[in-house]
């Protein structure tokens, strides 16, 4: 199993040492920022910093654009703007040589409309299917965000089951905040989960606390169905201190102890 951390390009050398010390791959988080995506020179600078490390990036992933991204919008201007950011993300990922890119569902859970839900599902299946076909060398992972249940993400995953480079990124913390039991998420998405995000919170806000310092019951990481597809796991916290706390917790408790934690 691949275990990952979030590096900081301003301290790229330090993070290369951290990744080597703990046997971690990277999930690059700079490139979901629209201010960076709008600045071609800065984007290129960050890419070059990471490439200068000389790391093997084949097990790395990248978080793609998600702020205000609505690929299912009925408005062609919004669809086209969303597609531009998605394409930028996928092109950057290709240049970095990573294996996959994470995008969000961005489903509006408060929009209580059967027509919206149907159109959202069909549009996402069609859109991400095209992207999987266009970028066959990259895995595309769709992450639960505002979703109140796994129902629609499960339908999208089922609709794209013929695309080997599509998978679900299950964010455990987001699932915990959804009001739907985490086990229900796992049961509904089993067989599609190819990437996992883990961090902790208090059940009320997406705090990105170190794993083990909030109220999530991490025995969930012992569920066999969660690891049916041998997913990679990102410890999604910022900074070396939070990463170390999370890593120590995972090691101490024995969770995720799958030939990674020494």
GUTOR-377591 format. One record per atom (N, C-alpha, C): residue number from 1; atom name; x, y, z. Coordinates in steps of 0.001 Angstrom, whole numbers. Each point is the difference from the previous one (the first is absolute). Layout:
N
REC     n   atom        xx        yy        zz
REC   NUM     CA         X         Y         Z
...
This chain:
262
REC     n   atom        xx        yy        zz
REC     1      N       835     -1197         0
REC     1     CA      -835      1197         0
REC     1      C       868      1244         0
REC     2      N      -396       985      -803
REC     2     CA       715      1268       -77
REC     2      C      -585       959      1027
REC     3      N       861       573       842
REC     3     CA      -397      1001       977
REC     3      C       607      1324      -428
REC     4      N      -798      1077        98
REC     4     CA       428      1287      -550
REC     4      C       -76      1130      1024
REC     5      N       717      1087      -321
REC     5     CA       -55      1230       774
REC     5      C      -132      1174      -960
REC     6      N      -299      1176       553
REC     6     CA      -120      1226      -793
REC     6      C      1276       817       166
REC     7      N       789       162     -1060
REC     7     CA      1232       790       101
REC     7      C      -276      1496      -145
REC     8      N       999       804       289
REC     8     CA       -60      1447      -211
REC     8      C      1163       366      -906
REC     9      N      -306       625     -1130
REC     9     CA      1073       227      -969
REC     9      C      1046       991       512
REC    10      N      -403       913       925
REC    10     CA       984       930       542
REC    10      C      1039      -727       857
REC    11      N      -354     -1197       475
REC    11     CA       909      -807       810
REC    11      C       159     -1380      -645
REC    12      N       118         2     -1307
REC    12     CA       -13     -1251      -744
REC    12      C      1095      -962       457
REC    13      N      1192       531       258
REC    13     CA      1099      -859       435
REC    13      C      -294      -681      1322
REC    14      N      -570       760       944
REC    14     CA      -352      -581      1297
REC    14      C     -1038     -1103      -160
REC    15      N      -984       244      -885
REC    15     CA     -1050      -997      -189
REC    15      C       504     -1245      -729
REC    16      N      1007       174      -825
REC    16     CA       620     -1165      -629
REC    16      C       645      -882      1069
REC    17      N       621       640       994
REC    17     CA       606      -745      1098
REC    17      C     -1057      -687       860
REC    18      N     -1108       707       264
REC    18     CA     -1090      -575       792
REC    18      C      -599     -1211      -715
REC    19      N      -223       157     -1294
REC    19     CA      -594     -1110      -758
REC    19      C       919     -1212       -12
REC    20      N      1291       259       -71
REC    20     CA       962     -1095        19
REC    20      C        54      -662      1373
REC    21      N       -49       813      1059
REC    21     CA        70      -516      1367
REC    21      C     -1165      -941       310
REC    22      N     -1192       391      -409
REC    22     CA     -1190      -769       346
REC    22      C      -492      -904     -1138
REC    23      N       667        32     -1127
REC    23     CA      -425      -823     -1127
REC    23      C     -1301       471      -616
REC    24      N      -154      1343      -130
REC    24     CA     -1243       585      -490
REC    24      C       139       533     -1419
REC    25      N     -1075      -137      -765
REC    25     CA       -89       675     -1286
REC    25      C      -630      1370       216
REC    26      N       -97       796     -1060
REC    26     CA      -556      1352        82
REC    26      C     -1400        53      -607
REC    27      N      -850       891       570
REC    27     CA     -1167       489      -729
REC    27      C       138      1518       -50
REC    28      N       287       511     -1193
REC    28     CA       243      1423      -188
REC    28      C     -1306       775       147
REC    29      N        30      1061       823
REC    29     CA     -1224       753       300
REC    29      C        23      1448      -485
REC    30      N      1061       427      -625
REC    30     CA        52      1393      -458
REC    30      C      -910       261     -1198
REC    31      N      -225     -1024      -808
REC    31     CA      -583       235     -1313
REC    31      C     -1527       -27       -40
REC    32      N      -652       -12      1163
REC    32     CA     -1446       233       -11
REC    32      C      -302      1478       207
REC    33      N      1021       774       320
REC    33     CA      -139      1418       287
REC    33      C      -169       784     -1308
REC    34      N     -1159       666      -227
REC    34     CA      -199       717     -1258
REC    34      C       986      1136      -216
REC    35      N       512       605      1085
REC    35     CA       982      1067      -157
REC    35      C      1289      -531      -609
REC    36      N       357     -1227       350
REC    36     CA      1186      -623      -585
REC    36      C      -282      -414     -1440
REC    37      N     -1170      -580      -233
REC    37     CA      -345      -434     -1358
REC    37      C       -86      1174      -972
REC    38      N      -319      1191       501
REC    38     CA       -72      1191      -854
REC    38      C      1373       575      -303
REC    39      N      1004      -410       746
REC    39     CA      1351       541      -154
REC    39      C       896     -1081      -603
REC    40      N       159        30     -1301
REC    40     CA       758     -1038      -694
REC    40      C      1449       -73       473
REC    41      N       599      1160       261
REC    41     CA      1395        17       431
REC    41      C       151      -661      1371
REC    42      N      -926       303       904
REC    42     CA        77      -591      1338
REC    42      C      -287     -1488       -54
REC    43      N      -977      -391      -819
REC    43     CA      -293     -1420      -159
REC    43      C      1241      -752      -469
REC    44      N       664       562     -1011
REC    44     CA      1204      -638      -536
REC    44      C      1110       -47      1042
REC    45      N       113      1071       781
REC    45     CA      1025        53      1056
REC    45      C      -201     -1126      1014
REC    46      N     -1245      -209       434
REC    46     CA      -286     -1038       994
REC    46      C       256     -1380      -582
REC    47      N      -422      -197     -1236
REC    47     CA       255     -1281      -658
REC    47      C      1494      -280       -42
REC    48      N       776       996      -387
REC    48     CA      1451      -175      -121
REC    48      C       653      -272      1345
REC    49      N      -511       632      1070
REC    49     CA       543      -251      1341
REC    49      C      -175     -1469       351
REC    50      N     -1188      -521      -215
REC    50     CA      -254     -1402       333
REC    50      C       795      -944      -902
REC    51      N       102       337     -1270
REC    51     CA       743      -870      -913
REC    51      C      1491         4       315
REC    52      N       484      1118       570
REC    52     CA      1428       106       312
REC    52      C       415      -929      1138
REC    53      N      -974      -518       755
REC    53     CA       317      -913      1097
REC    53      C       513     -1345      -511
REC    54      N      -314      -316     -1251
REC    54     CA       460     -1263      -567
REC    54      C      -685     -1215       586
REC    55      N     -1179       189       598
REC    55     CA      -737     -1109       607
REC    55      C      -685      -842     -1063
REC    56      N      -244     -1247       339
REC    56     CA      -843      -848      -829
REC    56      C     -1445       357       338
REC    57      N      -725       549      -965
REC    57     CA     -1350       514       261
REC    57      C     -1111      -964      -414
REC    58      N       345     -1215      -376
REC    58     CA     -1028      -895      -550
REC    58      C     -1064      -404      1023
REC    59      N       309       130      1288
REC    59     CA     -1000      -300      1027
REC    59      C      -642      1253       589
REC    60      N       393      1180      -504
REC    60     CA      -560      1256       483
REC    60      C     -1379       244      -606
REC    61      N      -761       868       668
REC    61     CA     -1273       463      -536
REC    61      C       -27      1526       106
REC    62      N     -1085       565      -525
REC    62     CA      -135      1453        22
REC    62      C     -1457       347       243
REC    63      N      -250      1056       765
REC    63     CA     -1368       473       174
REC    63      C      -295      1000     -1099
REC    64      N     -1009      -292      -795
REC    64     CA      -377       885     -1093
REC    64      C      -881      1139       464
REC    65      N      -328       880      -925
REC    65     CA      -856      1145       289
REC    65      C     -1366      -472       493
REC    66      N      -514       696      1024
REC    66     CA     -1347      -341       467
REC    66      C      -818      1220       402
REC    67      N       646      1123       285
REC    67     CA      -733      1194       418
REC    67      C      -890       499     -1141
REC    68      N     -1316        -2       226
REC    68     CA      -991       487      -969
REC    68      C       -61      -845     -1276
REC    69      N       550     -1199        30
REC    69     CA       -41      -863     -1179
REC    69      C     -1356      -701       -69
REC    70      N      -705       177     -1112
REC    70     CA     -1312      -620      -186
REC    70      C       -75      -543     -1420
REC    71      N       473     -1213      -185
REC    71     CA        35      -580     -1349
REC    71      C     -1385      -385      -482
REC    72      N      -987       -36       913
REC    72     CA     -1363      -381      -368
REC    72      C      -912      1206      -200
REC    73      N       562      1215        29
REC    73     CA      -820      1201      -126
REC    73      C      -750        43     -1328
REC    74      N     -1212       539        25
REC    74     CA      -765       201     -1228
REC    74      C       488      1232      -746
REC    75      N       773       842       659
REC    75     CA       537      1213      -610
REC    75      C      1297      -337      -731
REC    76      N        44       154     -1332
REC    76     CA      1212      -374      -746
REC    76      C      1229       793       403
REC    77      N      -168      1255       443
REC    77     CA      1149       788       436
REC    77      C       643      -623      1239
REC    78      N      -832      -433       929
REC    78     CA       517      -623      1221
REC    78      C       592     -1370      -306
REC    79      N      -663      -759      -851
REC    79     CA       550     -1307      -408
REC    79      C      1367       165      -644
REC    80      N       113       971      -904
REC    80     CA      1265       196      -711
REC    80      C      1103       482       936
REC    81      N      -346       880       942
REC    81     CA       998       461       971
REC    81      C       451     -1148       887
REC    82      N      -940      -834       412
REC    82     CA       331     -1167       824
REC    82      C       893      -964      -770
REC    83      N      -342      -217     -1255
REC    83     CA       789      -911      -827
REC    83      C      1424       518      -189
REC    84      N       149      1322      -140
REC    84     CA      1334       585      -134
REC    84      C       854      -331      1214
REC    85      N      -547       166      1205
REC    85     CA       763      -281      1218
REC    85      C       301     -1494       134
REC    86      N      -949      -838      -361
REC    86     CA       240     -1442        64
REC    86      C      1127      -383      -959
REC    87      N       -51       540     -1206
REC    87     CA      1048      -303      -984
REC    87      C      1362       494       472
REC    88      N        26      1202       574
REC    88     CA      1261       511       549
REC    88      C       550      -969      1038
REC    89      N      -861      -480       865
REC    89     CA       418      -932      1051
REC    89      C       594     -1262      -599
REC    90      N      -679      -538      -987
REC    90     CA       449     -1258      -609
REC    90      C      1299       191      -780
REC    91      N       172      1147      -627
REC    91     CA      1248       270      -728
REC    91      C      1169       164       968
REC    92      N      -230       691      1114
REC    92     CA      1050       153      1012
REC    92      C       379     -1368       565
REC    93      N     -1007      -811       276
REC    93     CA       254     -1346       528
REC    93      C       827      -820      -978
REC    94      N      -304       135     -1277
REC    94     CA       766      -725     -1025
REC    94      C      1450       454       -10
REC    95      N       214      1306       159
REC    95     CA      1366       526         3
REC    95      C       772      -459      1232
REC    96      N      -686      -104      1125
REC    96     CA       648      -453      1230
REC    96      C       243     -1509        -7
REC    97      N      -715      -714      -819
REC    97     CA       173     -1451       -86
REC    97      C      -666      -766      1117
REC    98      N     -1075       577       568
REC    98     CA      -710      -684      1079
REC    98      C      -950     -1045      -579
REC    99      N      -562      -837       886
REC    99     CA      -881     -1065      -491
REC    99      C     -1464       372        10
REC   100      N      -381      1051       761
REC   100     CA     -1411       313        72
REC   100      C      -288      1400       518
REC   101      N     -1229       465      -292
REC   101     CA      -440      1336       401
REC   101      C     -1345      -110       703
REC   102      N      -142       736      1096
REC   102     CA     -1229        -2       795
REC   102      C      -845      1222      -330
REC   103      N     -1282      -241      -289
REC   103     CA      -967      1075      -196
REC   103      C     -1164      -220       960
REC   104      N      -790      1048       240
REC   104     CA     -1136       -91       911
REC   104      C     -1311      -190      -751
REC   105      N      -961      -635       658
REC   105     CA     -1334      -122      -584
REC   105      C      -658      1372      -124
REC   106      N       190       857      1017
REC   106     CA      -631      1329        49
REC   106      C     -1509       -72      -204
REC   107      N      -576     -1082       468
REC   107     CA     -1448      -179       -44
REC   107      C      -655       884      1054
REC   108      N     -1067       712      -365
REC   108     CA      -692       890       928
REC   108      C     -1062      -786       759
REC   109      N       359      -432      1188
REC   109     CA      -879      -883       767
REC   109      C     -1303       683       396
REC   110      N         2      1325       113
REC   110     CA     -1197       722       424
REC   110      C      -980       251     -1147
REC   111      N       398      -359     -1213
REC   111     CA      -872       182     -1157
REC   111      C      -924     -1220       -80
REC   112      N     -1148        82       630
REC   112     CA      -899     -1153       123
REC   112      C      -875      -108     -1246
REC   113      N       581      -476     -1070
REC   113     CA      -711      -122     -1264
REC   113      C       388     -1306      -678
REC   114      N     -1001      -812      -320
REC   114     CA       271     -1256      -688
REC   114      C       603       215     -1376
REC   115      N      -447      1055      -691
REC   115     CA       533       300     -1331
REC   115      C      1467       388        94
REC   116      N       327       830      1002
REC   116     CA      1407       391       197
REC   116      C       865     -1228       260
REC   117      N      -443      -889       855
REC   117     CA       766     -1191       352
REC   117      C       206      -888     -1224
REC   118      N     -1050      -171      -796
REC   118     CA        90      -831     -1205
REC   118      C       963       619     -1007
REC   119      N      -162      1314      -246
REC   119     CA       875       673      -961
REC   119      C      1442        28       483
REC   120      N       188       224      1318
REC   120     CA      1355        16       564
REC   120      C       683     -1340      -220
REC   121      N      -699     -1066       274
REC   121     CA       579     -1345      -133
REC   121      C       366      -291     -1452
REC   122      N      -935       241      -903
REC   122     CA       245      -296     -1416
REC   122      C      1128       863      -559
REC   123      N        23      1277       368
REC   123     CA      1035       904      -503
REC   123      C      1375      -385       501
REC   124      N       105      -419      1257
REC   124     CA      1295      -401       555
REC   124      C       506     -1299      -617
REC   125      N      -896      -934      -241
REC   125     CA       419     -1238      -667
REC   125      C       537       317     -1389
REC   126      N      -729       834      -729
REC   126     CA       420       348     -1361
REC   126      C      1318       768         8
REC   127      N       107      1000       888
REC   127     CA      1191       856         0
REC   127      C      1249      -765       425
REC   128      N       -63      -683      1136
REC   128     CA      1199      -675       492
REC   128      C       350     -1207      -857
REC   129      N      -983      -568      -673
REC   129     CA       297     -1065      -949
REC   129      C       843       523     -1157
REC   130      N      -354      1187      -497
REC   130     CA       786       614     -1083
REC   130      C      1404       326       463
REC   131      N       125       502      1223
REC   131     CA      1331       360       499
REC   131      C       858     -1256       205
REC   132      N      -604     -1067       456
REC   132     CA       752     -1257       149
REC   132      C       498      -483     -1360
REC   133      N      -800       179     -1019
REC   133     CA       391      -422     -1347
REC   133      C      1085       906      -579
REC   134      N       -75      1282       305
REC   134     CA       979       955      -526
REC   134      C      1347      -119       707
REC   135      N       -21      -354      1270
REC   135     CA      1231       -71       799
REC   135      C       168     -1417       547
REC   136      N       219      -918      -897
REC   136     CA        79     -1421       383
REC   136      C      1195      -304       881
REC   137      N      1017       858       -24
REC   137     CA      1180      -229       823
REC   137      C      -142       481      1434
REC   138      N     -1149       580       322
REC   138     CA      -239       508      1348
REC   138      C     -1235      -641       612
REC   139      N        65      -250      1294
REC   139     CA     -1199      -393       732
REC   139      C      -750      1262       413
REC   140      N     -1306       -54       -75
REC   140     CA      -843      1100       445
REC   140      C      -819      -479      1186
REC   141      N       154       693      1130
REC   141     CA      -697      -377      1234
REC   141      C     -1027      1081       343
REC   142      N     -1237      -392       211
REC   142     CA     -1052       937       361
REC   142      C      -275      -116      1498
REC   143      N       151      1131       693
REC   143     CA       -71        22      1462
REC   143      C     -1337       551       497
REC   144      N      -569      -662      1002
REC   144     CA     -1198       519       659
REC   144      C       313      1320       695
REC   145      N      -921       970      -180
REC   145     CA       222      1322       590
REC   145      C     -1180       393       877
REC   146      N     -1023       607      -602
REC   146     CA     -1179       421       765
REC   146      C     -1058     -1088        68
REC   147      N       224     -1099      -683
REC   147     CA      -987     -1073      -113
REC   147      C      -517      -432      1373
REC   148      N     -1318      -123       112
REC   148     CA      -599      -413      1261
REC   148      C       -92     -1519       119
REC   149      N       264      -692     -1113
REC   149     CA         2     -1463        -6
REC   149      C       834      -458     -1189
REC   150      N       357     -1280       -48
REC   150     CA       805      -501     -1117
REC   150      C      -819      -346     -1245
REC   151      N     -1295       255        26
REC   151     CA      -886      -477     -1067
REC   151      C       431       440     -1398
REC   152      N       177      1306      -203
REC   152     CA       286       483     -1353
REC   152      C      1429      -313      -433
REC   153      N       951       101       914
REC   153     CA      1379      -359      -343
REC   153      C        77     -1480      -373
REC   154      N      -768      -824       687
REC   154     CA       -47     -1420      -325
REC   154      C      -557      -219     -1401
REC   155      N     -1026       756      -367
REC   155     CA      -582      -128     -1342
REC   155      C       994       419     -1079
REC   156      N       747      1072       272
REC   156     CA      1023       438      -955
REC   156      C      1076     -1068      -147
REC   157      N       459      -537      1126
REC   157     CA      1035     -1039       -24
REC   157      C      -485     -1242      -748
REC   158      N     -1250      -389       239
REC   158     CA      -565     -1146      -722
REC   158      C       -54       290     -1499
REC   159      N      -360      1243      -350
REC   159     CA       -94       376     -1404
REC   159      C      1329        68      -702
REC   160      N      1080        99       772
REC   160     CA      1347        71      -580
REC   160      C       828     -1237       327
REC   161      N      -666     -1077       364
REC   161     CA       709     -1220       404
REC   161      C       807      -616     -1139
REC   162      N      -301       386     -1241
REC   162     CA       761      -524     -1136
REC   162      C      1271       800      -259
REC   163      N       182      1122       718
REC   163     CA      1216       795      -149
REC   163      C       967      -414      1097
REC   164      N      1071      -668      -388
REC   164     CA       961      -494       978
REC   164      C       732      1131       715
REC   165      N        51      1174      -610
REC   165     CA       720      1120       618
REC   165      C      -927       956       744
REC   166      N     -1205      -460       335
REC   166     CA      -888       781       852
REC   166      C      -164      -697      1347
REC   167      N       -74       803      1051
REC   167     CA      -239      -569      1320
REC   167      C      -530      1051       952
REC   168      N      -443      -434      1148
REC   168     CA      -486       888      1047
REC   168      C      1134       326       964
REC   169      N        88      1275       394
REC   169     CA       832       399      1133
REC   169      C      -958       180      1165
REC   170      N        48      -899       969
REC   170     CA      -869       127      1171
REC   170      C       698       852      1044
REC   171      N      -576      1175       256
REC   171     CA       503       863      1061
REC   171      C      -747      -381      1273
REC   172      N       703      -637       922
REC   172     CA      -628      -498      1229
REC   172      C      -582      1148       825
REC   173      N       726      1114        73
REC   173     CA      -460      1133       801
REC   173      C     -1270       606      -587
REC   174      N       -60       132     -1330
REC   174     CA     -1213       514      -639
REC   174      C     -1169      -958       218
REC   175      N       273     -1294       -85
REC   175     CA     -1060      -992       234
REC   175      C      -532       118      1422
REC   176      N       899       230       935
REC   176     CA      -382       137      1412
REC   176      C      -907      1210       211
REC   177      N       260      1075      -736
REC   177     CA      -785      1225       131
REC   177      C     -1330       -71      -739
REC   178      N      -172     -1011      -826
REC   178     CA     -1182       -66      -863
REC   178      C     -1283      -322       756
REC   179      N       141      -609      1175
REC   179     CA     -1177      -454       736
REC   179      C      -376     -1422      -331
REC   180      N       662      -560      -982
REC   180     CA      -194     -1406      -378
REC   180      C      1163      -798       571
REC   181      N      -279     -1151       564
REC   181     CA      1041      -795       651
REC   181      C      1125      -333      -975
REC   182      N      1236        91       480
REC   182     CA      1160      -288      -849
REC   182      C       -78     -1413      -563
REC   183      N      -491      -942       781
REC   183     CA      -121     -1374      -477
REC   183      C      -933       -79     -1202
REC   184      N     -1045       827       -21
REC   184     CA      -909        19     -1142
REC   184      C       711       492     -1258
REC   185      N       890       971       180
REC   185     CA       803       480     -1138
REC   185      C       871     -1126      -546
REC   186      N       640      -708       899
REC   186     CA       888     -1089      -418
REC   186      C      -794     -1090      -716
REC   187      N     -1131      -377       568
REC   187     CA      -821     -1054      -598
REC   187      C      -470       389     -1396
REC   188      N      -416      1256      -167
REC   188     CA      -547       457     -1276
REC   188      C      1076       138     -1080
REC   189      N      1222       322       429
REC   189     CA      1062       298      -969
REC   189      C      1042     -1105      -117
REC   190      N      -182     -1080       754
REC   190     CA       954     -1123       -58
REC   190      C       161      -460     -1445
REC   191      N      1235      -242      -373
REC   191     CA       289      -410     -1370
REC   191      C       343      1163      -909
REC   192      N      -208      1233       497
REC   192     CA       319      1199      -775
REC   192      C      1028       886       695
REC   193      N       273      -231      1281
REC   193     CA       891       880       773
REC   193      C      1459      -292      -353
REC   194      N       631       933      -696
REC   194     CA      1383      -179      -434
REC   194      C       964       988       659
REC   195      N      -555       941       747
REC   195     CA       812       998       699
REC   195      C      -790       426      1228
REC   196      N       704       321      1104
REC   196     CA      -658       361      1246
REC   196      C       691      1227       592
REC   197      N      -790       928       526
REC   197     CA       529      1137       755
REC   197      C      -360      -187      1465
REC   198      N       973       187       882
REC   198     CA      -274      -112      1435
REC   198      C       530      1215       746
REC   199      N      -844       558       837
REC   199     CA       341      1025       987
REC   199      C     -1144        -3      1000
REC   200      N        78       776      1042
REC   200     CA     -1000       -93      1062
REC   200      C      -766      1313       159
REC   201      N     -1157       -90       657
REC   201     CA      -778      1199       326
REC   201      C      -899      -281      1198
REC   202      N      -814      1005       359
REC   202     CA      -842      -115      1189
REC   202      C     -1438      -388      -313
REC   203      N      -254      -360     -1250
REC   203     CA     -1353      -361      -403
REC   203      C      -840      1178      -434
REC   204      N       546      1210       127
REC   204     CA      -757      1185      -371
REC   204      C       633       829     -1101
REC   205      N      1340       -90      -120
REC   205     CA       713       829      -964
REC   205      C      1178      -783      -576
REC   206      N       315       273     -1267
REC   206     CA      1091      -688      -696
REC   206      C      1334       619       437
REC   207      N       519      -440      1142
REC   207     CA      1128       663       656
REC   207      C      1372      -479      -458
REC   208      N        70     -1144      -640
REC   208     CA      1274      -585      -439
REC   208      C       981      -125      1165
REC   209      N      -503      -549      1091
REC   209     CA       838      -268      1169
REC   209      C       857     -1240      -249
REC   210      N      1075      -162       786
REC   210     CA       778     -1244      -105
REC   210      C      -895     -1209       256
REC   211      N       249     -1073      -698
REC   211     CA      -759     -1228       197
REC   211      C       138      -450      1451
REC   212      N     -1140      -262       645
REC   212     CA         8      -434      1383
REC   212      C      -211      1104      1007
REC   213      N      -133      1255      -466
REC   213     CA      -152      1113       938
REC   213      C     -1396       608       -45
REC   214      N      -917      -621      -733
REC   214     CA     -1379       462       -61
REC   214      C      -932     -1073       527
REC   215      N     -1199       -62      -558
REC   215     CA      -995      -943       503
REC   215      C      -346     -1126      -973
REC   216      N       738      -125     -1091
REC   216     CA      -231     -1103      -935
REC   216      C       507     -1304       613
REC   217      N      -777     -1051      -150
REC   217     CA       395     -1335       472
REC   217      C       832      -661     -1092
REC   218      N      1311       -36       197
REC   218     CA       899      -468     -1048
REC   218      C        96     -1514      -106
REC   219      N      -792      -728       776
REC   219     CA       -72     -1446      -234
REC   219      C      -576      -276     -1379
REC   220      N      -573      1037      -612
REC   220     CA      -527      -143     -1362
REC   220      C      1098      -433      -978
REC   221      N      1249       320       330
REC   221     CA      1104      -361      -888
REC   221      C       300     -1499        11
REC   222      N      -708      -736       841
REC   222     CA       165     -1450        18
REC   222      C     -1001      -699      -916
REC   223      N      -915       755      -604
REC   223     CA     -1027      -591      -851
REC   223      C       611      -515     -1303
REC   224      N      -162     -1299      -254
REC   224     CA       593      -612     -1193
REC   224      C      -545       604     -1279
REC   225      N     -1303       346         1
REC   225     CA      -622       551     -1211
REC   225      C       624      1322      -417
REC   226      N       520       738       976
REC   226     CA       631      1277      -287
REC   226      C      1245      -173      -856
REC   227      N       665     -1138       160
REC   227     CA      1273      -235      -695
REC   227      C      -115     -1051     -1102
REC   228      N     -1220      -226      -458
REC   228     CA      -235     -1012     -1034
REC   228      C       794       274     -1269
REC   229      N       154      1283      -367
REC   229     CA       721       377     -1222
REC   229      C      1447       411       270
REC   230      N       508      -322      1182
REC   230     CA      1356       375       402
REC   230      C       244      1498      -213
REC   231      N      -832       851       618
REC   231     CA       125      1444      -221
REC   231      C      1229       600       664
REC   232      N       470      1088      -584
REC   232     CA      1009       821       659
REC   232      C      -691       840      1065
REC   233      N       779       466       986
REC   233     CA      -575       749      1123
REC   233      C       808      1273       225
REC   234      N      -686      1147       -81
REC   234     CA       643      1278       302
REC   234      C      -321       414      1426
REC   235      N      1051       262       791
REC   235     CA      -173       631      1306
REC   235      C      -158      1488      -299
REC   236      N     -1259       452       -68
REC   236     CA      -292      1328      -544
REC   236      C        16      1068      1096
REC   237      N      1196       293       453
REC   237     CA       208      1062       979
REC   237      C      1136       882      -494
REC   238      N        23      1233       477
REC   238     CA      1021       951      -425
REC   238      C      1107       109      1042
REC   239      N      1238       -12      -474
REC   239     CA      1137       207       889
REC   239      C       566     -1278       571
REC   240      N      1291        50       281
REC   240     CA       725     -1176       483
REC   240      C      -483      -453      1375
REC   241      N      -377       942       866
REC   241     CA      -410      -364      1362
REC   241      C     -1285      -825       -15
REC   242      N     -1001       441      -758
REC   242     CA     -1256      -743       -78
REC   242      C       206     -1355      -682
REC   243      N       881       -21      -996
REC   243     CA       290     -1261      -676
REC   243      C       629      -996       971
REC   244      N       973       463       774
REC   244     CA       681      -883       953
REC   244      C      -967      -530      1053
REC   245      N      -892       856       492
REC   245     CA      -995      -433       979
REC   245      C      -912     -1071      -596
REC   246      N      -414       224     -1235
REC   246     CA      -874      -965      -671
REC   246      C       723     -1317      -227
REC   247      N      1217        88      -494
REC   247     CA       791     -1196      -279
REC   247      C       230      -808      1274
REC   248      N       365       694      1077
REC   248     CA       241      -684      1278
REC   248      C     -1265      -694       496
REC   249      N     -1142       662      -175
REC   249     CA     -1276      -606       423
REC   249      C      -279     -1271      -807
REC   250      N       161        88     -1309
REC   250     CA      -257     -1157      -854
REC   250      C       941     -1157       332
REC   251      N      1243       330       282
REC   251     CA       974     -1032       341
REC   251      C      -287      -598      1371
REC   252      N      -304       856       961
REC   252     CA      -234      -439      1372
REC   252      C     -1229      -889       126
REC   253      N     -1034       324      -725
REC   253     CA     -1250      -747        88
REC   253      C       -49     -1193      -939
REC   254      N       917       -38      -953
REC   254     CA        25     -1119      -929
REC   254      C      -934       159     -1176
REC   255      N      -714      1099       -90
REC   255     CA      -896       227     -1124
REC   255      C       827       238     -1273
REC   256      N      -528      -447     -1124
REC   256     CA       659       195     -1304
REC   256      C      1393      -623       -22
REC   257      N       219     -1004       816
REC   257     CA      1318      -621        82
REC   257      C       162     -1054     -1095
REC   258      N        71       479     -1240
REC   258     CA        37      -886     -1160
REC   258      C      1316       160      -747
REC   259      N      1060      -500       590
REC   259     CA      1326        19      -605
REC   259      C       477      1413      -313
REC   260      N      -503       972       784
REC   260     CA       425      1392      -201
REC   260      C       613       541      1270
REC   261      N      -718      -101      1101
REC   261     CA       474       575      1246
REC   261      C      1042      -903       653
REC   262      N      1175       512       231
REC   262     CA      1090      -798       551
REC   262      C       124       232      1504
